[in-house]
C-alpha cells in the first residue's frame, strides 16, 4: 500500500470552521448528504414491515392465505429485484451521474411502493416488491459513491458510515408503525405501513434538484469549472483559491488521468491487475462477512428465536423487538462516529471479537435451556442476542458500504459496488431458504457453524484488510500497489511525480 504523504485536513489552510456545525458550507453539504442517506431507510423499512405483515389477518386474507413456500417467495423476491437492478445501476451512475442513479432508484422504489400498496392479490404484491428491489439496488450503488465523492475529506469516514445506519431508522419506523396499524381489522392495517414506504423516495426526488453532482464525476466528464465551484462552495465557503480546494482538484485530476487507461476496458477493470483483483476480493468479502456472520439469523428470525426460548407473548416479543431496533440504531451510530477515531481495521476486529464472545454465550445458554428449560438461561440468551447485535452493528453496519466505497478507485467504484450488491442479493436468497431449514433441523447447534465462520473472518480481516483512516480517496486508489508500481504507471501516463507539499499550519476559523 502506498503510504499517505500528509493529512490534508490538518496541513493545508482551509476556509472552514473547525466545528462543522458552525460552518455554513459544511452544514449545507451535510444536509444534502443526509438527504441521500434517507434512501437507505427504504431497505430497513421493508425488512421490518414484511415480517409484520405476516402477523396481520387482513394481509393473509388479501394474499389468499399464502403457505410457507409463497411467504418465502414474498420475502426473497425483493432480493431477486436487487440482483437484476445491480448491473444496469453501474453504467447509469458512471455515464449519466450519481444523481441520475439516485433518481432512477427512487422512481423504481416509489412505483414499487404504489403497486404493493394497491395490491389485491399475491401476484401484484410480488411485482411491487420486485420493483422495490430494483430501486434499492440503484440507490445502494449510486448513493455511497455520491456521499464519498462529495464529503469533506475530514468527515468522509464518518458521514459515509452513516449511510447504512439509516437502515435502522426505517426498521424502527416500520416496527412501531405496524404495531399501531395492526390493531385495525381491515386491509388498511397493512396498506398504511406499505404506503409510508413511499415517503423516503418522494422526499429524495424532491431534494435531488437542489443537490450538487459528484465533483469527481464532473471532473471525469471535463466539467472542471463546475467541479471547482462545487468544491469551493461546500469545502471552503466559496473560496476558489483555497489551498484544500486546489489540492483536491489537482489530486483528483491526477488520479483520473492515471485511471483513464481503463476507459475502454469496461468491466474487466475489476480483474485487470493484481491490485484490482485484491481490491475486489476485499470488497466481496465484506458482504460475505456481513451476511454470514450469524446476525442475519437474529434479524430475520428474531420472533422464532424468542419463541424457542419460551418468550411467546405478543407484547413481550414486539416490545423486545422494538427495543432491539433502537439498540441497533444507537450502536451503529457509535460505530460510524468511531470509524475516523480508531480506524476501520480496529473497528472490524472489535466487531468480530465481540460477535465471537456473544456467539459462545448464546450457544452455551441455549444448550442449557434446551436441556433443563431454566428461565435464567433463556434470559441470558436474550442478553447475548443484544450483545451479538452490538458486535455486528459497531462495524458491519457502518462499514458495509463505506469501506468498499473507499478502497475502490473511481474507475472501479460503481462496478465493484454493483458486483458486491449482486453477490449480496444472491447470498440473501440462499440464506432465506437455508437458515430456517438449519434452525428447524439442529436448533442451537447452528450457532457453531457461525462460530467457525467468525473465526475465519477474524483471520481474514487481520491479514488482508488495509487501514483507510487518514487517506484521501485518491491516495486510497494506490492500495495494494507498491511505490515502484505507482511511479511506473504515472510515467507511462506522462504525469509528473507529485512534489511533496510543505506542511502549512492550519488556522481554522472559530
MARTORPA-114326 format. One record per residue (C-alpha): x, y, z. Coordinates in Angstrom, 2 decimals, m for minus. Each point is the difference from the previous one (the first is absolute). Layout:
N
[[X, Y, Z]]
...
end
This chain:
510
[[0.00, 0.00, 0.00]]
[[1.25, 3.47, m0.84]]
[[0.33, 1.90, 3.26]]
[[m1.70, 3.33, 0.52]]
[[2.32, 2.94, m0.55]]
[[m1.90, 2.48, 2.14]]
[[m3.34, 0.39, 1.70]]
[[m1.48, 2.73, m2.19]]
[[m2.71, 0.82, 2.51]]
[[2.65, 1.17, 2.48]]
[[2.85, 1.39, m2.09]]
[[m1.73, 2.15, m2.63]]
[[m1.73, 3.29, 0.78]]
[[m3.73, m0.49, m0.50]]
[[m2.66, 2.69, 0.29]]
[[m2.29, m2.00, 2.28]]
[[m0.81, m0.01, 3.67]]
[[1.58, m2.73, 2.12]]
[[m3.52, m0.80, 1.23]]
[[m2.07, m0.98, m3.03]]
[[m3.30, 1.03, 1.58]]
[[1.29, 3.59, 0.12]]
[[1.07, m0.04, m3.66]]
[[m2.61, 1.09, m2.62]]
[[1.42, m2.03, m2.90]]
[[0.48, m3.22, 1.94]]
[[m3.43, 0.27, 1.63]]
[[m1.59, 0.30, m3.43]]
[[2.11, m2.88, m1.35]]
[[m0.83, m2.30, 2.91]]
[[m3.71, 0.74, m0.40]]
[[0.25, m1.03, m3.66]]
[[1.83, m3.18, 1.01]]
[[m2.70, m0.83, 2.56]]
[[m2.57, 0.34, m2.79]]
[[1.92, m2.59, m2.05]]
[[0.30, m2.29, 3.01]]
[[m3.79, m0.05, 0.53]]
[[m0.14, m2.36, m2.99]]
[[1.35, m2.79, 2.20]]
[[m3.01, 0.34, 2.32]]
[[m2.04, m1.81, m2.66]]
[[2.09, m3.16, 0.32]]
[[m0.28, m0.21, 3.79]]
[[m3.67, 0.93, m0.10]]
[[m0.80, m2.77, m2.46]]
[[1.65, m2.76, 2.01]]
[[m1.85, 0.96, 3.18]]
[[m3.38, 0.69, m1.55]]
[[m0.29, m3.23, m2.01]]
[[0.64, m2.02, 3.14]]
[[m2.83, 1.88, 1.72]]
[[m2.37, m0.57, m2.92]]
[[0.13, m3.73, 0.64]]
[[m1.59, 0.55, 3.43]]
[[m2.93, 2.00, m1.45]]
[[m3.15, m1.97, m0.83]]
[[m1.25, 2.51, m2.63]]
[[3.29, m0.35, m1.90]]
[[m0.18, m3.80, 0.12]]
[[m3.56, 0.18, m1.33]]
[[0.89, 2.44, m2.81]]
[[2.93, m2.22, m1.01]]
[[m2.29, m3.10, m0.05]]
[[1.65, m1.49, 3.10]]
[[3.45, m0.74, m1.47]]
[[1.76, m3.15, 1.18]]
[[3.61, m0.13, 1.23]]
[[1.37, m0.31, m3.53]]
[[m1.88, 3.05, m1.27]]
[[1.00, 2.06, 3.05]]
[[3.60, m0.97, m0.70]]
[[m0.38, 1.31, m3.55]]
[[m1.54, 3.23, 1.27]]
[[3.05, 0.51, 2.23]]
[[2.60, m0.87, m2.63]]
[[m1.52, 1.65, m3.10]]
[[1.42, 3.37, 1.10]]
[[3.49, m1.55, m0.08]]
[[m0.70, m1.30, m3.51]]
[[m0.91, 3.54, m1.02]]
[[3.15, 1.29, 1.66]]
[[2.11, m2.50, m1.94]]
[[m1.64, 1.01, m3.30]]
[[0.45, 3.72, 0.65]]
[[3.58, m0.11, 1.24]]
[[1.69, m0.25, m3.41]]
[[m1.77, 2.79, m1.96]]
[[0.43, 2.26, 3.05]]
[[3.75, 0.24, m0.58]]
[[0.05, 1.23, m3.63]]
[[m2.83, 2.44, 0.75]]
[[1.91, 1.54, 2.93]]
[[3.25, 0.15, m2.01]]
[[m1.46, 1.37, m3.23]]
[[m2.77, 2.30, 1.21]]
[[1.16, 0.82, 3.53]]
[[m0.59, m1.07, 3.57]]
[[m3.12, 2.18, 0.19]]
[[m1.50, m1.83, m2.99]]
[[0.54, m3.31, 1.81]]
[[m1.76, 1.38, 3.08]]
[[m2.89, 1.32, m2.11]]
[[m0.57, m3.35, m1.69]]
[[0.35, m1.93, 3.26]]
[[m2.50, 2.28, 1.76]]
[[m2.41, m0.24, m2.96]]
[[0.03, m3.81, 0.00]]
[[m0.40, m0.05, 3.77]]
[[m2.98, 2.34, m0.19]]
[[m1.69, m1.94, m2.80]]
[[0.59, m3.25, 1.86]]
[[m1.54, 1.51, 3.14]]
[[m3.12, 1.10, m1.90]]
[[m0.47, m3.42, m1.60]]
[[0.56, m1.79, 3.33]]
[[m2.35, 2.31, 1.91]]
[[m2.84, m0.38, m2.51]]
[[0.47, m3.76, m0.37]]
[[m3.16, m2.12, m0.01]]
[[1.78, m3.29, m0.33]]
[[3.22, m1.91, 0.37]]
[[1.29, 0.60, m3.55]]
[[m0.34, 3.80, 0.10]]
[[1.63, 0.13, 3.43]]
[[2.96, m2.00, m1.35]]
[[0.44, 2.35, m2.99]]
[[0.09, 3.00, 2.32]]
[[2.62, m1.59, 2.23]]
[[2.18, m0.96, m2.97]]
[[0.01, 3.63, m1.21]]
[[0.86, 1.11, 3.53]]
[[3.08, m2.24, m0.19]]
[[1.04, 1.53, m3.34]]
[[m0.26, 3.50, 1.47]]
[[1.90, m0.88, 3.16]]
[[2.91, m1.41, m2.04]]
[[0.32, 3.29, m1.92]]
[[0.09, 2.09, 3.17]]
[[2.40, m2.41, 1.72]]
[[2.50, 0.43, m2.87]]
[[m0.42, 3.69, m0.90]]
[[m0.62, 1.15, 3.59]]
[[3.28, m0.99, 1.73]]
[[1.98, 1.16, m3.05]]
[[m1.70, 3.40, 0.10]]
[[0.53, 0.40, 3.75]]
[[3.68, m1.03, m0.14]]
[[0.74, 2.27, m2.96]]
[[m1.71, 3.06, 1.50]]
[[0.98, m0.24, 3.67]]
[[2.59, 2.34, 1.49]]
[[3.29, m1.96, 0.42]]
[[0.06, 0.35, 3.76]]
[[m3.56, m1.39, 0.30]]
[[m0.08, m2.65, m2.74]]
[[0.37, m3.03, 2.24]]
[[m2.71, 1.11, 2.41]]
[[m2.66, 1.21, m2.44]]
[[0.54, m2.98, m2.31]]
[[m0.43, m2.29, 2.98]]
[[m3.38, 1.60, 0.69]]
[[m1.35, m1.19, m3.38]]
[[m0.91, m3.45, 1.31]]
[[m0.97, 1.11, 3.53]]
[[m3.21, 1.46, m1.47]]
[[m0.98, m3.59, m0.73]]
[[m1.05, m0.17, 3.65]]
[[m1.95, 3.27, m0.18]]
[[m2.20, m1.70, m2.58]]
[[m0.21, m3.17, 2.10]]
[[m1.03, 1.95, 3.13]]
[[m2.71, 1.95, m1.86]]
[[m1.32, m3.23, m1.56]]
[[0.01, m1.94, 3.28]]
[[m1.94, 2.57, 2.01]]
[[m2.17, 1.20, m2.90]]
[[m1.15, m3.54, m0.72]]
[[m0.60, m0.56, 3.69]]
[[m2.47, 2.90, m0.04]]
[[m1.76, m0.80, m3.28]]
[[m0.12, m3.69, 0.87]]
[[m2.97, 0.68, 2.29]]
[[m2.17, 0.80, m3.04]]
[[m2.23, m2.79, m1.28]]
[[0.06, 0.81, m3.72]]
[[2.56, 0.09, m2.81]]
[[1.16, 3.48, 1.02]]
[[1.80, m1.72, 2.89]]
[[2.70, m0.96, m2.52]]
[[m0.63, 2.53, m2.80]]
[[0.82, 2.98, 2.26]]
[[3.47, m1.34, 0.99]]
[[0.62, m0.91, m3.64]]
[[m0.99, 3.51, m1.13]]
[[2.38, 1.59, 2.52]]
[[2.83, m1.79, m1.84]]
[[m0.42, 2.55, m2.79]]
[[0.83, 3.00, 2.20]]
[[3.81, m0.37, m0.28]]
[[0.14, m0.25, m3.83]]
[[m2.45, 2.92, m0.37]]
[[2.17, 2.13, 2.29]]
[[3.17, m0.94, m1.89]]
[[m1.54, 0.74, m3.43]]
[[m1.06, 3.42, 1.30]]
[[3.47, 0.80, 1.39]]
[[2.26, m1.32, m2.78]]
[[m0.40, 3.09, m2.26]]
[[1.58, 2.11, 2.75]]
[[2.96, m2.34, 0.58]]
[[3.44, 0.28, m1.62]]
[[1.25, m2.74, m2.30]]
[[3.04, m2.05, 0.99]]
[[3.03, 2.23, m0.59]]
[[2.07, m3.01, m1.11]]
[[m2.62, m0.86, m2.62]]
[[0.01, 3.64, m1.16]]
[[3.79, m0.01, m0.37]]
[[m0.10, m3.35, m1.80]]
[[m2.44, 1.52, m2.52]]
[[2.18, 3.06, m0.58]]
[[m2.21, 2.40, 1.97]]
[[2.92, 1.39, 2.00]]
[[m1.39, 3.48, 0.74]]
[[m3.27, m1.44, 1.30]]
[[1.92, m2.43, 2.21]]
[[2.15, 2.82, 1.36]]
[[m3.12, 2.02, 0.83]]
[[m1.48, m2.99, 1.88]]
[[3.23, m0.55, 1.92]]
[[0.36, 3.67, 0.88]]
[[m3.61, 0.37, 1.13]]
[[m0.17, m3.09, 2.21]]
[[3.64, m0.54, 1.05]]
[[1.16, 3.63, 0.39]]
[[m3.06, 2.28, 0.24]]
[[0.47, 1.36, m3.51]]
[[3.79, 0.60, 0.08]]
[[1.13, m1.09, m3.47]]
[[3.74, 0.24, 0.78]]
[[m0.26, m1.87, 3.31]]
[[3.05, m2.25, 0.53]]
[[m2.07, m3.09, 0.70]]
[[m2.23, 0.62, m3.04]]
[[3.00, 0.39, m2.31]]
[[1.64, m3.10, 1.50]]
[[m3.15, m2.10, m0.46]]
[[m0.44, 1.07, m3.63]]
[[3.64, m0.76, m0.84]]
[[m0.07, m3.34, 1.77]]
[[m3.30, m1.10, m1.56]]
[[1.15, 1.01, m3.49]]
[[3.25, m1.90, 0.45]]
[[m1.84, m3.13, 1.16]]
[[m2.50, 0.24, m2.86]]
[[2.83, 0.39, m2.51]]
[[1.68, m3.15, 1.30]]
[[m3.30, m1.90, 0.00]]
[[m0.86, 1.17, m3.52]]
[[1.96, m2.98, m1.36]]
[[m3.02, m2.07, 1.10]]
[[m2.50, 2.18, m1.90]]
[[m0.60, m2.58, m2.75]]
[[0.51, m3.08, 2.16]]
[[m3.52, m0.13, 1.45]]
[[m0.81, m2.58, 2.64]]
[[3.35, m1.75, m0.43]]
[[1.55, 2.87, 1.97]]
[[m1.10, m1.97, 3.07]]
[[2.52, m2.76, m0.69]]
[[2.44, 1.78, m2.34]]
[[2.88, 0.23, 2.51]]
[[1.09, m1.85, 3.10]]
[[m0.77, 3.05, 2.14]]
[[m3.51, 0.27, m1.43]]
[[m0.66, m3.68, 0.62]]
[[1.05, 0.44, 3.62]]
[[m2.32, 2.99, 0.37]]
[[m2.90, m2.01, m1.40]]
[[0.86, m2.91, 2.27]]
[[m0.27, 2.28, 3.04]]
[[m3.17, 1.64, m1.36]]
[[m1.82, m3.30, m0.52]]
[[1.24, m1.38, 3.33]]
[[m1.60, 2.94, 1.83]]
[[m3.51, m1.06, m1.01]]
[[0.74, m3.68, 0.59]]
[[1.19, 0.92, 3.49]]
[[m3.05, 2.17, 0.73]]
[[m2.51, m2.58, m1.29]]
[[1.57, m3.21, 1.35]]
[[1.09, 1.12, 3.45]]
[[m3.20, m1.28, 1.62]]
[[m1.74, 3.33, 0.61]]
[[m2.39, m0.67, m2.87]]
[[m1.53, m2.83, 2.02]]
[[m0.78, 2.48, 2.79]]
[[m1.29, 2.61, m2.43]]
[[m2.28, m2.19, m2.12]]
[[m1.01, m2.60, 2.59]]
[[m0.11, 2.01, 3.22]]
[[m3.58, m1.02, 0.80]]
[[0.63, m3.76, m0.43]]
[[3.16, 0.33, 2.12]]
[[m2.00, 1.62, 2.81]]
[[m2.68, m2.68, m0.33]]
[[2.67, m2.72, 0.29]]
[[1.07, 1.66, 3.28]]
[[m3.59, m0.16, 1.28]]
[[m0.65, 3.74, m0.51]]
[[m3.32, m0.29, m1.85]]
[[m2.17, 2.97, 1.00]]
[[m0.77, 2.45, m2.81]]
[[0.68, 3.05, 2.17]]
[[3.23, m1.56, 1.26]]
[[1.28, m0.80, m3.48]]
[[m0.99, 3.33, m1.57]]
[[1.40, 1.93, 2.96]]
[[3.34, m1.84, m0.10]]
[[0.14, 0.36, m3.80]]
[[m0.71, 3.74, 0.17]]
[[2.65, 0.43, 2.66]]
[[2.46, m2.03, m2.05]]
[[m0.44, 2.28, m3.05]]
[[0.69, 3.12, 2.07]]
[[3.03, m1.70, 1.58]]
[[1.29, m0.95, m3.47]]
[[m0.38, 3.57, m1.25]]
[[1.86, 1.54, 2.94]]
[[2.91, m2.46, m0.28]]
[[0.27, 0.51, m3.77]]
[[0.23, 3.77, 0.56]]
[[2.80, m0.60, 2.50]]
[[1.79, m2.13, m2.60]]
[[m0.30, 2.71, m2.67]]
[[1.42, 2.59, 2.41]]
[[2.90, m2.30, 0.99]]
[[1.05, m0.80, m3.59]]
[[2.21, 3.09, m0.28]]
[[1.15, m0.13, 3.62]]
[[1.35, m3.53, 0.44]]
[[0.20, m1.05, m3.67]]
[[m1.90, m2.52, m2.13]]
[[2.24, m3.00, 0.70]]
[[m0.31, 0.43, 3.76]]
[[m3.78, 0.33, m0.34]]
[[m0.23, m3.21, m2.06]]
[[2.12, m1.91, 2.53]]
[[m2.00, 1.30, 3.01]]
[[m3.21, m0.99, m1.79]]
[[1.13, m3.55, m0.73]]
[[1.38, m0.63, 3.48]]
[[m3.25, 1.27, 1.54]]
[[m2.10, m2.27, m2.26]]
[[2.22, m3.00, 0.78]]
[[m0.45, 0.53, 3.75]]
[[m3.75, 0.53, m0.41]]
[[m0.28, m3.08, m2.20]]
[[1.63, m2.13, 2.69]]
[[m2.37, 1.48, 2.58]]
[[m3.11, m0.69, m2.11]]
[[1.14, m3.54, m0.78]]
[[0.60, m0.89, 3.66]]
[[m3.18, 1.62, 1.38]]
[[m2.16, m1.44, m2.80]]
[[1.42, m3.47, 0.65]]
[[m0.70, 0.33, 3.73]]
[[m3.56, 1.16, m0.67]]
[[m0.52, m2.84, m2.48]]
[[1.08, m2.48, 2.66]]
[[m1.89, 1.20, 3.11]]
[[m2.18, 2.94, m1.10]]
[[1.44, 2.38, 2.59]]
[[m1.47, 3.51, m0.29]]
[[3.33, 1.53, 1.02]]
[[1.69, m1.63, m2.99]]
[[m2.70, 1.37, m2.33]]
[[0.40, 3.54, 1.36]]
[[3.79, m0.19, m0.34]]
[[m0.37, m1.25, m3.58]]
[[m2.11, 3.10, m0.80]]
[[2.66, 2.21, 1.58]]
[[2.64, m1.63, m2.21]]
[[m2.23, 0.62, m3.05]]
[[0.20, 3.71, 0.83]]
[[3.80, m0.25, 0.40]]
[[0.24, m1.90, m3.31]]
[[m1.85, 2.80, m1.77]]
[[2.22, 2.57, 1.70]]
[[3.11, m1.78, m1.29]]
[[m1.50, m0.10, m3.49]]
[[m1.19, 3.60, m0.13]]
[[3.20, 1.59, 1.32]]
[[1.70, m0.80, m3.33]]
[[m2.05, m2.11, m2.41]]
[[m2.79, 2.56, m0.26]]
[[1.98, 3.25, m0.53]]
[[2.84, m1.63, m1.97]]
[[m2.05, m2.33, m2.24]]
[[m0.23, 2.63, m2.74]]
[[2.52, 2.61, 1.14]]
[[3.09, m2.25, 0.12]]
[[m0.37, m1.47, m3.54]]
[[m0.89, 3.47, m1.35]]
[[3.25, 1.36, 1.44]]
[[2.35, m2.68, m1.29]]
[[m1.45, m0.03, m3.54]]
[[1.46, 2.73, m2.27]]
[[m2.28, 2.10, m2.23]]
[[0.39, m2.28, m3.05]]
[[m1.10, m3.02, 2.08]]
[[m2.35, 1.52, 2.56]]
[[m3.50, m0.52, m1.38]]
[[0.98, m3.21, m1.83]]
[[1.52, m1.48, 3.16]]
[[m3.00, 1.02, 2.08]]
[[m2.31, m1.52, m2.62]]
[[1.79, m3.35, 0.25]]
[[m0.06, 0.21, 3.80]]
[[m3.74, 0.77, 0.08]]
[[m0.78, m2.76, m2.53]]
[[1.93, m2.60, 2.00]]
[[m1.61, 1.27, 3.21]]
[[m3.50, m0.43, m1.47]]
[[0.89, m3.52, m1.16]]
[[1.28, m0.90, 3.48]]
[[m3.19, 1.36, 1.56]]
[[m2.12, m2.13, m2.33]]
[[1.95, m3.11, 1.03]]
[[m0.06, 0.81, 3.72]]
[[m3.77, 0.64, m0.02]]
[[m0.48, m3.65, m0.86]]
[[2.98, m1.53, 1.82]]
[[m0.35, 1.68, 3.40]]
[[m3.53, m1.15, 0.94]]
[[0.81, m3.57, m1.08]]
[[3.19, m0.02, 2.10]]
[[m1.73, 1.56, 3.02]]
[[m2.79, m2.57, m0.15]]
[[2.43, m2.91, m0.45]]
[[2.78, 0.69, 2.52]]
[[m1.24, 2.91, 2.15]]
[[2.65, 1.70, 2.14]]
[[2.79, m2.10, m1.58]]
[[m0.33, 2.23, m3.08]]
[[1.87, 2.71, 1.95]]
[[3.11, m2.20, m0.11]]
[[0.10, 0.38, m3.79]]
[[0.03, 3.79, 0.35]]
[[2.64, m0.22, 2.71]]
[[2.30, m1.71, m2.50]]
[[m0.81, 2.63, m2.62]]
[[0.75, 2.83, 2.44]]
[[3.41, m1.46, 0.83]]
[[0.82, m0.24, m3.72]]
[[m1.16, 3.59, m0.53]]
[[2.19, 1.18, 2.89]]
[[3.08, m1.54, m1.63]]
[[m1.00, 1.44, m3.39]]
[[m0.45, 3.55, 1.32]]
[[3.24, m0.07, 2.01]]
[[2.14, m1.06, m2.96]]
[[m1.73, 1.58, m3.03]]
[[m2.00, 3.12, 0.97]]
[[1.99, 3.25, m0.44]]
[[m0.54, 3.11, 2.13]]
[[m1.67, 2.92, m1.82]]
[[m0.05, 2.54, 2.81]]
[[1.69, 3.30, m0.83]]
[[0.31, m0.66, m3.76]]
[[m1.79, 1.89, m2.78]]
[[m1.95, m1.96, m2.60]]
[[2.76, 0.65, m2.52]]
[[2.70, m1.29, 2.36]]
[[m2.17, m3.05, 0.64]]
[[0.03, m0.71, m3.75]]
[[3.60, m1.20, 0.50]]
[[m0.96, m2.70, 2.51]]
[[1.84, m3.27, m0.65]]
[[2.28, 1.77, m2.50]]
[[3.65, 0.23, 1.03]]
[[1.73, 3.37, m0.33]]
[[2.00, m1.11, m3.05]]
[[m3.14, m1.16, m1.78]]
[[m1.70, 3.34, 0.58]]
[[3.01, 1.91, m1.37]]
[[0.09, m2.17, m3.12]]
[[m3.70, 0.58, m0.67]]
[[0.39, 3.75, 0.43]]
[[2.97, 0.03, m2.39]]
[[m1.95, m1.96, m2.60]]
[[m2.78, 2.56, 0.16]]
[[2.41, 2.92, m0.32]]
[[m0.85, 1.31, 3.44]]
[[2.68, 1.75, 1.95]]
[[0.60, m1.47, 3.45]]
[[m1.64, 2.08, 2.70]]
[[2.27, 2.26, 1.99]]
[[m0.23, m0.36, 3.73]]
[[m2.22, 2.74, 1.36]]
[[1.54, 2.05, 2.74]]
[[m2.30, m0.22, 3.01]]
[[m1.78, 3.25, 0.74]]
[[m1.36, 0.59, 3.44]]
[[m3.78, 0.09, m0.13]]
[[m1.77, 2.81, 1.77]]
[[m3.63, m1.05, 0.06]]
[[m2.55, 2.74, 0.52]]
[[m1.83, m0.16, 3.22]]
end
